[in-house]
Amino acid sequence: MDSQLLAGTLEMLVLQVVTSNPAYGYQITQEVLQRSKCYFELKEGSLYPALHRMEREGFLESYWVEAGPKRRRKYYRATPQGLAALEKKQAEWHRFSTAVNGVLGTPADALA
């Protein structure tokens, strides 16, 4: 996987995962891995900076949950601003992938 391609889609993937259910970092990586059929293997070095940036931008909010004695997990959930950003990113992705497929000669429905 080209890391530059991933960098452009990381926010969209994370927002999609935490839209339906809040999740903590490792849980996000596992959900993305499962949904992508093991294609996207997010590393801590890219995930956590992205989570913190998205929180600063107002796309995510976080809260702590006790996960056992002397252990806490930081959960993330999408904010209304994050949901709007996700919708915009999905529309951009659809236009982009349709255009690329048009150049490559690949019908959009052949990828489903």
C-alpha positions in Angstrom: 0.0 0.0 0.0 1.4 3.4 -1.0 1.6 5.4 2.2 0.8 8.6 0.3 -2.5 7.1 -0.8 -3.3 6.0 2.7 -2.5 9.5 4.1 -5.1 11.0 1.9 -7.8 8.5 3.1 -6.9 7.9 6.7 -9.3 10.6 8.1 -12.1 9.2 6.1 -11.5 5.6 7.2 -11.2 6.6 10.9 -14.3 8.8 10.8 -16.3 6.0 9.1 -15.3 3.5 11.9 -16.2 5.8 14.8 -19.4 7.1 13.3 -21.5 4.1 14.3 -19.7 3.3 17.6 -17.0 5.1 19.6 -13.8 3.1 19.6 -10.3 3.3 21.1 -7.1 3.3 19.0 -6.4 -0.4 18.8 -10.0 -1.1 18.1 -10.0 1.3 15.2 -7.0 -0.4 13.7 -8.6 -3.8 14.0 -11.9 -2.6 12.5 -10.2 -1.0 9.5 -8.1 -4.1 9.0 -11.2 -6.3 9.1 -13.4 -4.1 6.9 -10.6 -3.8 4.3 -10.0 -7.5 4.3 -6.5 -7.0 5.7 -5.5 -4.4 3.1 -5.2 -1.4 5.5 -2.9 -2.2 8.4 -2.8 1.1 10.4 0.4 1.7 12.4 0.5 3.6 15.7 2.9 6.1 14.0 0.2 7.2 11.6 -3.0 6.5 13.6 -2.4 8.4 16.8 -1.1 11.6 15.2 -4.1 11.5 12.9 -6.5 11.0 15.9 -4.9 13.9 17.8 -5.0 16.2 14.7 -8.7 15.3 14.0 -9.5 16.0 17.6 -7.8 19.4 17.4 -9.8 20.1 14.2 -13.0 19.3 15.9 -13.8 16.2 13.9 -13.5 13.8 16.9 -14.0 14.1 20.6 -12.6 11.7 23.1 -13.3 10.4 26.6 -11.7 7.9 29.0 -13.1 4.6 30.1 -11.8 2.4 32.9 -10.7 -0.9 31.4 -9.6 -2.7 34.5 -7.6 -1.9 37.5 -5.1 0.9 36.8 -5.9 0.8 33.1 -7.9 3.3 31.0 -8.8 3.5 27.3 -9.3 6.7 25.3 -12.4 6.4 23.1 -13.0 8.5 20.1 -16.3 9.4 18.5 -17.2 11.6 15.6 -18.6 15.1 16.2 -21.3 16.7 14.0 -18.4 18.6 12.3 -16.7 15.2 11.8 -19.8 13.7 10.3 -20.0 16.7 7.8 -16.3 16.2 7.0 -16.9 12.5 6.4 -19.8 13.2 4.0 -17.6 15.7 2.1 -14.7 13.3 1.9 -16.9 10.4 0.7 -18.3 12.6 -2.1 -14.7 13.7 -3.0 -13.6 10.0 -3.0 -16.5 9.0 -5.2 -15.7 11.7 -7.8 -12.0 10.9 -7.6 -12.4 7.1 -8.0 -14.9 7.5 -10.8 -12.5 9.7 -12.7 -9.5 7.4 -12.2 -11.6 4.4 -13.3 -12.7 6.3 -16.3 -9.1 6.9 -17.3 -8.2 3.3 -16.6 -11.2 2.0 -18.5 -12.6 0.2 -15.5 -16.3 0.5 -15.1 -17.3 1.6 -11.5 -19.7 -1.3 -11.1 -16.9 -3.8 -11.9 -15.1 -2.9 -8.6 -18.1 -3.6 -6.3 
